Amino acid sequence: MSPALPVLRLKPKAERRLKSGHLWVYSNEVDIAATPLKGMQPGTQVVIEAANGKALGSAVVSPEQLICARLISRDSRQQLDSSLIVHRLKIALSSRELWYPGGCYRWVYGDSDGLPGLVIDRFGDVLVAQISSPLMEAMKQDIVDAIMKVVSPECVVLKNDGKLRAVEGLPEYVEVVHGALEDGCAPLIENGTRFMAPVLEGQKTGWFYDHRENRAVVNRLVGGKRVLDVFSYVGGWGVQAANHGASEVHCVDASGFALDWVEQNATLNGVEEKMHCWEGDAFQALRNLKEQGEKFDVIIVDPPAFIPRRKDIKAGEQAYHRLNQLAMRLLNRDGVLVAGSCSMHLAEGRLPEILRTLGRELDRDVLIQHVGGQGADHPVVPAIPETRYLKAVFARVLPTR
């Protein structure tokens, strides 16, 4: 029998969010006089109690963080152990296979799958896990064993070099813990296009599955079109566009490493003659293309998060404004702009509003034809707006009527 968990008691009325479906506890909600938060070790599992002593569930704590506890279960007797990890991996797997049969998807999306601090991306028989919490780090062998039990992959990689680890005081490392990984990359198929993802040296897990549905929409629009893919990374948007009939695709990225993979992925699909790669700062590259008189029918701008923290909202919105302004100037008369954002702190309606403002500034009519979000393998917890982070606004940009 597991030992009793220590208690973390909330202030009066602070339990309302948890009861409404939220999964996080903020440090200013804890009654530190009754249960001193700072005395707890990061990764400790606790019972969350309301001010009246009623148990609300079990959680894992991060005493130094604003989000100081994340719910594991609404059953206060339930602790995160190897059997629960296996159970939740199975539930998450059935959910992904329902939407994306074929084995290429984000298998685990942290809190949304009841495994806070854990992300797992699946590339067929290659699994790449990212751990960002002390509890999950302490249980990494349990996680690997659970993965092996549920899907028996050929290779398991721990890609533990993300920024969130530094916040928790965890060391960074990348390790192949099961099997071998030839050339440090993993194969995947997305929307009928083949890729190799650089899972050992690439960004995060080596691939971004979250825009899968938005890329599928772009693929319907690019037949015979001239396409510009800004912040292209390894060609998720651009190579797919070329493979779905674009006449010409230009990819811009600051990383020569990423652009080498664009070329390899283009060759993998037999579309290398359509591809043109430009290495450099995206903002300057857009200015240079304007000076050269270049025009495009479809432009995708999918930058990294310009608003990493709430205090960065104003500067981040200005960056989105500048970026999309530069892109809009490069569109042909009846072009399509796909404006992306992965900033959770960018409010849902702000990107369309930015495009509306740009239309007035540039004397263009902007028509929003579609607004996309993250795929089904990045499920949203309705009570936590932060889990709905991805935006993709599809705008037709016309001369003013």
C-alpha positions in Angstrom: 0.0 0.0 0.0 1.3 3.4 -0.9 2.2 5.8 1.9 -0.2 8.7 2.6 0.6 11.8 0.6 1.4 15.1 2.2 -1.3 17.8 2.0 -1.4 21.1 0.1 -4.4 23.2 1.4 -6.0 26.0 -0.6 -7.2 29.3 0.6 -11.0 29.8 1.0 -12.8 29.7 -2.4 -9.6 28.9 -4.2 -11.0 25.5 -5.1 -13.5 26.9 -7.6 -11.2 26.6 -10.6 -10.4 23.0 -9.9 -14.0 22.2 -9.5 -14.8 23.9 -12.8 -12.4 21.5 -14.6 -9.0 23.3 -14.3 -6.0 21.2 -13.5 -3.5 23.8 -12.1 -3.0 25.4 -8.7 -1.3 28.8 -8.6 1.1 29.7 -5.7 -1.1 32.5 -4.5 -4.0 30.1 -4.0 -2.2 28.0 -1.4 -2.7 28.5 2.3 1.0 28.6 3.2 0.3 29.1 6.9 -1.4 25.7 7.0 0.8 23.9 4.5 4.1 25.6 3.8 4.7 25.3 0.1 8.4 26.2 0.1 9.3 23.3 2.3 8.2 20.8 -0.3 10.6 19.2 -2.7 9.9 19.7 -6.5 8.2 16.6 -7.8 6.5 15.7 -4.5 3.0 14.2 -4.9 0.4 15.7 -2.6 -3.3 15.7 -1.8 -5.0 19.0 -2.7 -7.5 20.0 -0.1 -10.0 22.8 0.0 -10.0 25.3 2.9 -12.6 23.1 4.7 -10.3 20.1 4.5 -12.2 18.3 1.7 -9.9 16.4 -0.6 -10.0 17.6 -4.3 -7.5 15.2 -5.8 -3.8 14.3 -6.0 -1.2 16.5 -7.6 2.5 17.0 -8.2 4.2 20.2 -6.9 6.7 22.7 -8.2 7.1 24.9 -5.2 9.1 27.7 -6.9 6.8 28.1 -9.9 3.7 30.2 -10.4 1.9 27.1 -11.3 2.9 25.3 -8.2 0.8 22.1 -8.5 -0.7 20.1 -11.4 -3.5 17.7 -10.9 -2.8 14.0 -11.4 -6.2 12.6 -10.5 -9.4 13.8 -8.9 -9.2 10.7 -6.7 -7.0 11.8 -3.9 -5.9 8.2 -3.3 -4.4 7.9 -6.7 -0.7 8.4 -7.1 1.3 8.6 -10.3 3.0 5.2 -10.6 4.1 2.8 -13.3 0.6 1.2 -13.7 -1.1 4.6 -14.0 1.5 5.7 -16.7 0.7 2.5 -18.7 -3.0 3.1 -18.3 -2.8 6.7 -19.5 -0.5 5.8 -22.4 -3.1 3.3 -23.6 -5.9 5.9 -23.4 -3.9 8.5 -25.2 -2.9 5.9 -27.9 -6.5 4.9 -28.6 -7.4 8.6 -29.0 -4.6 9.3 -31.5 -5.2 6.2 -33.5 -8.9 7.2 -33.8 -7.9 10.4 -35.7 -4.5 9.5 -37.2 -4.1 5.8 -37.9 -0.7 5.0 -39.1 1.5 5.8 -36.2 2.6 9.4 -36.8 1.3 11.8 -34.2 1.9 13.5 -30.8 1.1 10.5 -28.5 1.2 12.4 -25.2 0.4 16.1 -24.7 1.2 16.7 -21.0 -1.6 17.8 -18.8 -4.2 17.1 -21.5 -3.4 13.4 -21.2 -3.1 13.3 -17.4 0.7 13.2 -17.6 2.0 16.7 -16.7 5.6 17.3 -17.7 5.6 14.6 -20.4 5.4 14.9 -24.2 5.8 12.0 -26.5 5.9 12.2 -30.3 5.6 9.0 -32.4 7.3 8.4 -35.7 6.1 4.9 -36.4 8.5 2.6 -34.5 10.6 5.6 -33.2 9.3 7.3 -30.0 10.7 10.6 -28.8 9.9 11.7 -25.3 10.5 15.1 -23.7 10.4 15.4 -19.9 10.1 18.8 -18.3 9.3 18.1 -14.6 11.2 16.6 -11.6 8.6 13.9 -11.0 8.7 12.7 -14.6 12.5 12.8 -14.6 12.6 10.6 -11.5 10.2 8.2 -13.2 11.9 8.2 -16.6 12.7 4.5 -16.5 9.0 3.8 -15.6 8.1 5.9 -18.7 10.4 4.0 -21.0 9.2 0.7 -19.6 5.6 1.8 -20.1 6.3 2.8 -23.7 7.9 -0.6 -24.4 4.9 -2.4 -22.8 2.3 -0.5 -24.8 3.8 -0.3 -28.3 7.1 -2.3 -28.4 9.0 0.3 -30.6 12.3 -0.2 -32.3 13.8 2.9 -30.8 13.1 5.3 -27.8 14.8 8.7 -27.5 14.8 11.0 -24.5 15.1 14.5 -26.1 15.5 16.3 -22.8 17.1 19.6 -23.9 14.1 22.0 -23.7 13.9 25.4 -22.0 11.4 24.1 -19.4 14.0 21.8 -17.9 16.2 24.8 -17.0 13.3 26.4 -15.2 12.9 23.3 -13.1 16.7 23.0 -12.5 17.0 19.8 -14.5 20.1 18.9 -16.6 19.8 18.9 -20.4 20.7 15.7 -22.4 19.7 13.7 -25.4 19.9 10.0 -25.2 18.8 7.0 -27.2 17.7 4.7 -24.4 16.4 1.8 -26.5 17.5 0.5 -29.9 19.4 2.6 -32.4 18.6 5.6 -34.6 20.3 5.7 -38.0 21.5 9.2 -39.0 19.7 10.7 -36.0 16.4 11.0 -37.9 13.0 9.3 -38.0 10.6 8.8 -40.9 7.1 10.0 -41.0 4.2 10.6 -43.4 2.0 13.6 -43.1 -0.8 14.5 -45.5 0.6 12.1 -48.1 4.1 13.5 -48.0 7.2 11.7 -46.8 9.6 13.3 -44.4 12.7 12.5 -42.3 12.6 14.4 -39.0 16.0 15.2 -37.3 14.9 14.0 -33.9 18.4 14.1 -32.3 19.6 17.5 -33.4 16.4 19.3 -34.5 14.1 21.6 -32.6 12.1 20.0 -29.8 11.3 16.5 -30.9 12.4 17.2 -34.5 8.9 17.8 -35.9 5.8 19.9 -35.3 2.7 17.8 -35.6 0.4 20.5 -34.3 -0.1 22.3 -37.7 -1.0 19.0 -39.6 -4.6 20.1 -40.3 -3.6 23.6 -41.3 -1.0 22.2 -43.7 -3.7 20.0 -45.2 -5.8 23.1 -45.9 -2.9 24.8 -47.6 -2.3 21.8 -49.7 -5.8 22.3 -51.2 -4.9 25.9 -52.3 -1.5 25.6 -53.9 -2.1 23.9 -57.2 -0.1 25.8 -59.9 0.7 28.5 -57.3 4.0 30.2 -56.4 4.4 29.7 -52.6 6.6 31.3 -49.9 7.2 29.4 -46.6 8.7 31.7 -44.0 10.2 30.1 -40.9 10.1 26.9 -42.9 12.2 24.7 -40.5 12.6 21.3 -42.3 9.8 22.0 -44.9 6.6 20.8 -43.2 4.6 23.4 -45.1 6.8 24.0 -48.2 7.6 20.4 -49.2 4.0 19.5 -48.8 2.9 22.4 -51.0 5.4 21.3 -53.7 4.2 17.7 -53.4 0.5 18.9 -53.8 1.1 20.8 -57.0 2.7 24.1 -56.3 4.6 25.3 -59.3 7.4 26.8 -57.2 8.2 27.0 -53.4 10.6 29.3 -51.6 11.6 28.4 -48.1 13.1 30.9 -45.7 14.8 30.0 -42.4 17.6 31.3 -40.2 19.0 27.8 -39.9 21.2 26.3 -42.6 20.8 23.0 -40.8 17.0 23.1 -41.2 17.3 24.1 -44.9 19.6 21.2 -45.6 16.7 19.0 -44.3 14.2 20.9 -46.6 16.3 19.9 -49.5 16.6 16.3 -48.3 12.8 16.1 -47.8 12.2 17.6 -51.2 14.4 15.0 -52.8 12.6 12.3 -50.8 9.4 13.3 -52.6 10.9 14.1 -56.0 10.1 17.8 -55.9 13.6 19.2 -55.4 13.5 21.1 -58.7 10.5 23.2 -57.4 12.3 24.2 -54.2 14.4 27.3 -53.4 15.9 27.9 -50.0 16.9 31.2 -48.5 19.0 31.3 -45.3 18.7 34.3 -43.1 16.6 36.5 -40.8 13.0 36.2 -41.8 12.2 39.9 -41.5 15.3 40.9 -43.6 14.6 38.2 -46.1 11.1 39.5 -46.7 12.5 43.0 -47.2 15.0 41.7 -49.7 12.3 39.8 -51.6 10.3 43.0 -51.8 13.3 44.9 -53.1 13.8 42.2 -55.8 10.3 42.6 -57.0 9.2 39.1 -56.0 5.5 38.2 -55.7 3.8 35.1 -54.4 0.3 33.6 -54.6 0.4 31.9 -51.2 2.5 33.0 -48.3 2.8 31.1 -45.0 4.4 32.8 -42.0 4.7 30.4 -39.1 7.1 32.0 -36.6 8.3 30.8 -33.2 6.4 32.1 -30.2 6.7 35.9 -30.2 5.0 36.0 -26.8 6.7 33.5 -24.4 5.4 35.3 -21.3 2.4 37.4 -20.5 4.5 40.5 -20.1 5.7 40.1 -23.7 2.2 40.6 -25.2 2.6 44.2 -26.5 6.1 43.6 -28.1 4.9 40.2 -29.5 1.8 41.7 -31.1 4.0 44.3 -32.7 6.2 41.6 -34.1 3.2 39.7 -35.6 2.1 43.0 -37.1 5.5 43.7 -38.7 5.9 40.2 -40.0 2.5 40.0 -41.6 2.8 43.4 -43.0 6.0 42.4 -44.8 4.4 39.2 -46.0 1.2 41.0 -47.3 3.3 43.3 -49.4 4.7 40.3 -51.3 1.3 38.9 -52.3 0.0 38.9 -55.8 -3.3 40.8 -56.3 -5.5 37.9 -55.3 -3.2 36.1 -52.9 -3.6 34.0 -49.8 -1.8 34.8 -46.5 -1.6 32.1 -43.9 -0.7 33.8 -40.6 0.4 31.4 -37.8 1.0 31.8 -34.1 2.1 29.3 -31.5 1.9 31.9 -28.7 -0.5 30.8 -26.0 -0.7 34.4 -24.7 -1.9 35.8 -28.0 -5.7 36.2 -27.5 -7.9 34.2 -29.9 -9.1 37.1 -31.9 -5.9 39.2 -32.1 -4.4 37.7 -35.2 -7.5 38.3 -37.4 -7.6 41.8 -35.9 -3.9 42.4 -36.8 -4.7 41.3 -40.4 -7.7 43.6 -40.5 -5.6 46.6 -39.4 -2.9 45.7 -42.0 -5.6 45.7 -44.7 -6.5 49.2 -43.9 -2.9 50.3 -43.7 -2.0 48.8 -47.0 -5.3 49.7 -48.7 -6.3 46.0 -49.2 -9.5 44.1 -48.6 -8.7 41.2 -46.2 -11.2 38.4 -46.1 -10.8 35.8 -43.4 -11.7 32.5 -45.0 -10.6 30.0 -42.4 -9.2 29.9 -38.9 -7.5 26.7 -37.9 -6.0 25.5 -34.6 -4.0 22.5 -33.4 -4.7 19.0 -34.5 -6.6 16.4 -32.5 -3.3 14.9 -31.1 -2.9 18.2 -29.1 -6.2 17.9 -27.2 -7.6 21.0 -25.4 -8.6 21.0 -21.7 -11.7 23.3 -21.9 -11.0 25.0 -18.6 -7.4 25.8 -19.5 -7.2 28.3 -22.3 -3.4 27.9 -22.4 -3.8 24.4 -23.9 -5.5 26.0 -27.0 -2.3 27.8 -28.1 -2.1 27.3 -31.9 -3.7 29.7 -34.4 -3.6 29.7 -38.2 -5.6 32.5 -40.0 -6.2 32.0 -43.7 -6.8 35.4 -45.4 -7.6 36.2 -49.0 -6.0 39.6 -49.7 -7.6 41.6 -52.5 -7.2 45.1 -54.0 -9.7 47.5 -52.4 -13.1 47.4 -54.0 
